[in-house]
């Protein structure tokens, strides 16, 4: 019952972002949609390419404008199939409307900016007083010609079956994957912003959305006024080169936070030693929970793969507070079977789905982007000094999977390729969780050479997903001031000290 690691990135409320999306066992610990036009593919007699449809609508109780722009799938020639790109504009709610809106880029690859609206509006309300909010769906997601396939059959242990499954999927797609890259998305956004008569805009990206906004800046710098990035890294680094080490840094950060917390330290004074003992124990001999004693009525195997997946998912989301008690419970258990059963019951009682549970759908544009775009590549050779990370094997499995699938994905002529930003005077404000297992704050070292007017701040106690309370306490107000003054200088960052951190649980739920 080993884990299957697939690259993906999400952020806040579970949106995909770079990291390992893991399918793991229960032992390892919908958003509302907006109905405002857009279908998977235009029918015969549909509007011609580059035609825009806008109508009044209501989104989460707010008056808005919803619409669709019909785009050529092949933006390089403008010929062939057309596809719809769905969007929503929420007008500024106050009387003093600024001309430059906030444009939101969702995580992923694979997230829908439009489908994210219900979960994002609370955090964006203060920005919406003076500025329109613009949500533009990425081609290949949501209702903008989604390119989905069932979960692939087979595994890396059964490569012929997996290869046949992937090839069958590609043969039946209603679209040409070569044109579903970040570059084509950036050009869609630029065209639509022009049609909506926005000359300058403020970009806001979450997770993979930070990549998308940087590609937008690369291709359309004249339209960007400011850029806010949450849980992201500069494009001039190979993000995954640091992945195993970043995962270990995040776990070490939680251990240090527990040690500095009097109550947590008193309850778990030997946390690091217990982790080492637990890791060694399941490495030597995996724990087995028989089906008859499992709350899930299925046999559970608990090994280093499952343990690594559990720790990674807890760091990635909002569950850091459970890490010490979970480690302590398992490391000190005299009855391994009973400990595993208790842990599964606790996870079920908490109402959380098994970490990384599969939806049964593969969003194929994700693979096009991750196989075609250089900053997305995984190079295990870069990890030679990171073998001590608990997540090393997990990331290695992710890389092996991508090395298998990428030769089967059509090579794109529409990717950004080797183009890179060299210097931009656009003001940049970035936030990263101090416990983020993939986008560690250290990724921003040297970024001032790329973005001279930039600031990066670590949010205490936050993982890749930043919870709304923490955003509202500090990052939100800082972002509002930053956009209003269009500069990262002279921001009052005293609020960082008051960012609420996830409390440590002393017992299992």
C-alpha positions in Angstrom: 0.0 0.0 0.0 2.7 2.4 -1.0 2.0 6.1 -1.8 1.8 7.4 -5.4 3.3 10.9 -5.6 2.0 13.2 -8.2 3.2 16.8 -8.5 0.6 19.5 -7.8 0.4 22.8 -6.0 -2.5 24.2 -4.1 -3.0 26.8 -1.5 -5.5 28.2 1.0 -8.7 26.1 1.1 -6.9 23.3 -0.6 -6.0 24.7 -4.0 -3.3 22.8 -5.9 0.1 24.2 -5.8 3.5 22.7 -6.2 4.2 19.9 -3.9 3.6 16.3 -4.0 -0.1 15.3 -4.3 -0.1 12.0 -2.5 -2.6 9.1 -2.7 -2.1 7.6 0.8 -4.0 5.4 3.2 -6.3 6.5 5.9 -3.7 5.6 8.4 -1.6 8.5 7.1 -3.8 11.1 8.2 -16.9 21.7 -3.3 -16.3 24.7 -3.6 -19.6 26.2 -4.8 -19.5 26.9 -8.5 -20.6 30.1 -10.3 -23.2 29.6 -13.0 -22.3 32.3 -15.5 -21.8 30.8 -18.9 -19.1 28.8 -20.6 -19.3 25.2 -21.9 -16.6 22.6 -22.5 -16.6 23.3 -26.2 -18.6 25.6 -28.5 -21.2 23.9 -30.6 -21.8 24.4 -34.3 -22.9 28.0 -34.9 -21.2 29.2 -31.8 -19.7 32.7 -31.7 -16.5 33.2 -33.8 -13.1 33.4 -32.3 -12.3 36.5 -30.3 -16.0 37.3 -29.6 -16.9 38.4 -26.1 -20.1 37.8 -24.2 -20.8 39.6 -20.9 -24.0 39.5 -18.8 -25.1 40.6 -15.4 -25.0 37.9 -12.7 -24.9 37.3 -9.0 -21.8 35.7 -7.4 -22.0 34.7 -3.7 -24.7 37.4 -3.2 -22.7 40.1 -5.0 -23.7 41.8 -8.3 -21.2 40.9 -10.9 -20.5 40.6 -14.6 -20.0 37.1 -15.9 -18.9 36.2 -19.4 -17.0 34.1 -21.9 -14.4 35.0 -24.5 -14.1 32.6 -27.4 -10.4 32.0 -28.1 -8.5 30.2 -30.8 -7.1 27.1 -29.2 -4.0 27.6 -31.3 -3.0 31.1 -30.4 0.2 30.8 -32.6 -1.8 30.7 -35.9 -5.3 31.7 -34.8 -6.8 28.8 -36.8 -8.6 25.6 -36.0 -10.7 24.8 -32.9 -12.0 27.6 -30.7 -12.5 27.3 -26.9 -14.4 29.3 -24.3 -12.6 31.1 -21.5 -14.9 31.9 -18.6 -14.5 35.0 -16.4 -16.2 36.9 -13.6 -15.7 40.6 -12.8 -16.9 41.8 -9.3 -17.1 45.6 -9.5 -15.7 47.8 -6.8 -18.2 48.2 -4.0 -17.2 51.7 -2.9 -17.8 55.1 -4.6 -14.1 55.8 -5.3 -13.3 53.2 -7.9 -9.7 52.9 -9.0 -9.1 52.1 -12.7 -6.6 49.2 -12.0 -8.4 46.0 -10.8 -7.0 43.0 -8.9 -6.6 40.0 -11.1 -6.6 36.7 -9.3 -4.5 33.6 -10.5 -5.5 30.3 -9.0 -3.3 27.5 -7.9 -2.6 24.2 -9.6 -1.9 23.8 -12.4 -5.5 22.8 -12.6 -7.3 25.3 -10.3 -10.2 27.4 -11.6 -10.1 31.1 -10.7 -13.9 31.2 -11.1 -14.6 28.2 -8.9 -12.3 29.7 -6.2 -14.4 32.8 -5.8 -16.5 31.6 -2.9 -13.5 30.7 -0.9 -11.5 33.9 -1.8 -14.1 36.7 -1.4 -13.7 37.1 2.3 -10.0 37.6 2.1 -10.3 40.0 -0.9 -13.2 42.1 0.4 -11.0 45.0 1.5 -9.4 45.2 -1.9 -12.8 45.1 -3.5 -13.8 48.5 -2.0 -11.8 50.6 -4.5 -11.0 48.0 -7.1 -12.7 45.5 -9.3 -11.9 41.9 -8.8 -11.2 39.9 -12.0 -11.3 36.1 -12.1 -10.3 34.5 -15.4 -10.4 30.8 -15.8 -7.3 29.0 -17.1 -7.9 27.1 -20.4 -8.3 23.4 -19.7 -9.9 23.9 -16.3 -13.4 24.5 -14.9 -15.8 25.3 -17.8 -13.0 26.5 -20.1 -12.7 23.4 -22.2 -11.6 21.1 -19.4 -9.2 18.4 -20.5 -9.8 15.5 -18.1 -9.2 11.8 -18.1 -10.0 9.0 -15.6 -7.3 7.9 -13.2 -4.6 6.1 -15.1 -4.6 2.3 -14.9 -1.5 0.5 -13.9 1.5 1.9 -12.1 5.2 2.2 -12.5 5.4 -1.4 -11.6 3.1 -2.2 -14.5 4.3 0.3 -17.1 2.6 -1.3 -20.2 -0.8 -0.9 -18.6 -0.1 2.7 -17.5 1.3 3.6 -20.9 -1.8 2.2 -22.7 -4.1 4.1 -20.3 -2.3 7.4 -20.9 -2.2 7.0 -24.7 -5.9 6.1 -24.7 -6.6 9.3 -22.7 -4.7 11.5 -25.1 -6.4 9.9 -28.1 -9.8 10.9 -26.7 -9.1 14.4 -25.5 -11.3 17.2 -26.9 -8.3 19.5 -27.3 -4.6 19.7 -28.3 -2.6 19.7 -25.1 0.3 21.6 -26.8 -1.7 24.8 -26.4 -2.6 24.5 -22.7 0.6 26.1 -21.3 1.1 28.9 -18.8 2.2 31.2 -21.7 -1.1 30.6 -23.6 -3.1 31.3 -20.4 -1.1 34.5 -19.9 -2.0 35.6 -23.4 -5.7 34.8 -22.9 -5.7 36.9 -19.8 -4.0 39.8 -21.5 -6.4 39.7 -24.4 -9.4 39.6 -22.1 -8.1 42.5 -19.9 -7.7 44.6 -23.0 -11.3 43.7 -24.2 -12.5 44.8 -20.7 -10.6 48.1 -21.1 -8.2 47.6 -18.2 -4.9 49.3 -19.0 -3.0 48.5 -15.8 -3.7 45.7 -13.3 -2.6 44.4 -10.0 -1.8 40.7 -10.1 -2.5 38.3 -7.2 -1.4 34.7 -7.4 -1.6 31.7 -5.1 0.8 28.8 -5.4 1.1 27.9 -9.1 -0.8 31.1 -9.7 2.5 32.9 -8.7 4.1 31.2 -11.6 1.3 32.2 -13.9 1.5 35.9 -12.9 5.3 35.9 -13.4 4.8 34.5 -16.9 2.2 37.2 -17.5 4.7 39.8 -16.3 7.3 38.3 -18.6 5.0 38.5 -21.7 3.0 41.6 -20.9 5.0 43.9 -18.6 3.3 47.0 -19.7 0.0 46.0 -18.1 1.3 45.1 -14.6 1.1 47.8 -11.9 1.9 45.5 -8.8 2.3 41.8 -8.1 1.3 40.0 -4.9 2.5 36.4 -4.5 1.3 33.9 -1.8 3.1 30.6 -1.4 5.3 31.0 -4.4 8.9 31.3 -5.6 10.8 33.4 -8.2 10.8 31.8 -11.6 14.6 32.2 -11.8 15.1 29.2 -9.6 14.5 25.5 -10.2 11.8 25.1 -7.5 12.0 21.4 -7.2 15.8 21.4 -6.8 15.2 22.3 -3.2 12.1 20.2 -2.5 13.4 17.4 -0.2 15.4 19.8 1.8 12.5 22.3 2.1 10.3 19.5 3.4 12.8 18.7 6.1 13.2 22.3 7.0 9.5 22.6 7.5 9.4 19.6 9.8 12.4 20.9 11.8 10.6 24.2 12.1 7.6 22.6 13.7 9.8 20.6 16.1 11.5 23.9 17.1 8.2 25.6 17.6 7.0 22.8 19.9 10.2 23.1 21.9 9.7 26.8 22.3 6.1 26.4 23.4 6.1 25.6 27.1 3.0 23.4 27.1 4.0 21.5 23.9 7.6 21.0 25.2 6.3 19.8 28.6 4.0 17.3 26.9 6.5 16.1 24.3 10.0 16.8 25.7 11.7 14.2 23.5 9.9 14.9 20.2 13.0 14.7 17.9 14.2 11.5 19.5 10.7 10.0 19.3 10.5 10.9 15.6 13.9 9.3 14.9 12.8 6.1 16.7 9.5 5.9 14.9 11.1 6.5 11.5 13.7 3.8 12.2 11.0 1.4 13.4 8.7 1.6 10.4 11.8 1.5 8.1 13.0 -1.7 9.6 9.6 -3.5 9.6 6.4 -1.9 8.4 3.5 -2.0 10.8 0.4 -3.9 9.6 -3.1 -3.3 10.8 -5.3 -6.3 10.0 -8.6 -5.6 8.3 -10.5 -7.1 11.2 -9.1 -4.5 13.6 -9.1 -1.6 11.2 -11.9 1.0 11.4 -11.8 1.1 7.6 -12.2 -2.8 7.5 -9.2 -2.9 5.1 -5.7 -4.0 5.8 -3.4 -1.1 6.5 0.3 -1.0 5.9 2.2 1.7 7.8 5.7 2.2 6.5 8.1 5.1 5.8 6.3 6.1 2.6 3.0 6.5 4.5 4.6 8.2 7.4 6.3 10.7 5.1 3.1 11.4 3.3 1.3 12.0 6.5 3.9 14.5 7.8 4.1 16.2 4.4 0.3 16.7 4.2 0.1 18.0 7.8 2.8 20.6 7.0 1.2 21.5 3.7 -2.2 22.2 5.2 -3.5 23.3 8.5 -2.6 20.2 10.6 0.8 21.0 12.0 -0.7 21.1 15.5 -1.2 17.3 15.3 2.3 16.4 14.4 3.8 16.2 17.9 0.9 14.1 19.4 0.8 11.8 16.4 4.6 11.2 16.6 4.4 10.7 20.4 1.4 8.4 20.2 3.0 6.1 17.6 6.6 6.2 18.9 5.6 5.3 22.5 3.0 2.7 21.6 3.4 -0.7 23.2 0.6 -2.1 21.0 1.3 -1.0 17.4 -2.0 -2.4 16.1 -4.0 -0.5 18.7 -2.1 2.7 18.1 -2.8 2.6 14.3 -6.5 1.8 14.9 -6.7 4.8 17.3 -5.0 7.1 14.8 -7.4 6.1 12.0 -10.4 6.6 14.3 -9.1 10.1 15.3 -8.7 11.0 11.6 -12.2 9.8 10.8 -13.6 11.6 13.9 -12.0 14.9 12.8 -14.1 14.8 9.7 -11.0 15.0 7.4 -10.8 12.9 4.3 -7.7 10.7 3.9 -4.8 13.0 2.9 -4.5 13.5 -0.9 -7.6 11.4 -1.7 -8.0 11.0 -5.4 -10.9 12.4 -7.2 -10.6 9.8 -9.9 -9.9 12.5 -12.5 -6.6 13.6 -14.2 -6.4 17.2 -15.4 -4.2 16.7 -18.4 -3.2 20.4 -18.8 -1.3 19.9 -15.5 1.0 17.4 -17.2 1.5 19.6 -20.3 2.7 22.4 -18.1 4.9 20.4 -15.8 6.5 18.5 -18.7 7.0 21.5 -21.0 8.0 24.4 -18.7 11.6 24.4 -17.4 11.0 25.7 -13.9 8.6 22.8 -13.3 11.2 20.0 -14.0 12.4 17.6 -11.3 16.1 16.6 -11.4 16.9 14.0 -8.8 20.6 14.6 -9.4 20.2 18.0 -7.6 19.1 16.1 -4.5 22.3 14.3 -3.8 22.9 16.3 -0.6 19.2 16.0 0.5 19.0 12.3 1.1 18.6 12.9 4.8 15.2 14.4 4.3 12.2 12.4 5.4 10.6 13.3 2.1 13.5 12.3 -0.2 11.9 9.0 -1.3 8.5 10.7 -1.8 10.0 13.3 -4.1 12.1 10.7 -5.9 8.9 8.7 -6.7 7.3 11.9 -8.0 10.3 12.5 -10.3 10.3 8.9 -11.5 6.6 9.2 -12.4 7.1 12.4 -14.3 10.1 10.9 -16.1 7.8 8.1 -17.3 4.8 10.3 -18.3 6.5 13.3 -19.9 7.8 11.5 -23.0 4.2 10.5 -23.7 2.9 14.1 -23.5 2.9 16.1 -26.8 5.8 18.6 -26.9 4.5 22.1 -26.8 5.5 24.9 -29.2 3.6 27.3 -27.1 5.6 27.1 -23.8 7.7 30.0 -22.6 10.7 27.8 -23.0 14.0 29.2 -21.7 12.8 32.9 -21.5 13.4 34.3 -18.0 12.9 37.6 -16.3 16.2 39.3 -15.7 15.0 42.5 -14.0 11.6 44.1 -13.3 10.9 47.3 -11.5 7.3 46.2 -10.9 6.6 46.3 -7.1 6.4 42.7 -5.7 5.0 41.6 -2.3 5.5 37.9 -1.4 4.3 35.8 1.6 5.4 32.3 2.4 4.6 30.0 5.3 7.4 29.3 7.6 6.4 25.7 7.7 5.7 25.4 3.9 7.2 22.0 2.9 7.8 23.1 -0.7 8.0 26.9 -0.9 10.3 27.7 2.0 11.2 31.4 2.6 14.8 30.6 1.6 13.6 30.3 -2.0 13.6 34.1 -2.0 17.3 34.5 -1.3 18.7 36.9 -3.9 15.3 37.8 -5.4 16.0 41.6 -5.0 18.3 41.2 -8.0 15.3 40.2 -10.0 12.7 42.5 -8.3 14.5 45.5 -6.7 11.2 46.9 -5.3 10.2 43.7 -3.5 9.6 42.3 0.0 9.2 38.7 1.1 7.7 37.9 4.5 7.5 34.5 6.3 4.1 33.9 8.0 4.7 32.2 11.3 3.2 28.8 11.8 1.7 28.6 8.3 2.3 25.8 5.8 1.7 26.0 2.1 -2.0 26.6 2.7 -2.4 29.8 4.6 -5.5 29.9 6.7 -7.9 32.8 6.3 -7.5 34.0 9.9 -3.8 34.4 9.4 -4.3 36.2 6.1 -6.8 38.6 7.6 -4.6 39.3 10.6 -1.6 40.6 8.6 -1.0 39.6 5.0 -4.3 41.0 3.9 -3.8 44.5 5.4 -0.2 44.6 4.2 -1.4 43.7 0.7 -4.0 46.4 0.7 -1.4 49.1 1.7 1.0 47.7 -0.8 -1.5 48.0 -3.7 -2.6 51.4 -2.7 0.9 52.8 -2.6 2.2 50.7 -5.4 5.5 50.0 -3.6 6.9 47.4 -1.3 8.8 50.0 0.7 7.7 51.5 4.0 5.3 48.7 5.0 4.5 48.4 8.7 5.1 44.7 9.3 4.6 44.7 13.1 1.4 42.7 12.5 3.6 39.6 11.7 4.2 39.1 15.4 0.4 38.7 15.9 -0.3 36.1 13.2 -2.2 33.3 14.9 -0.2 30.0 14.7 -1.9 26.6 14.7 -2.2 25.5 18.3 -0.6 22.2 19.3 -3.0 19.4 20.2 -2.0 17.5 23.3 -4.3 14.5 22.6 -5.6 12.9 19.4 -9.0 14.4 18.4 
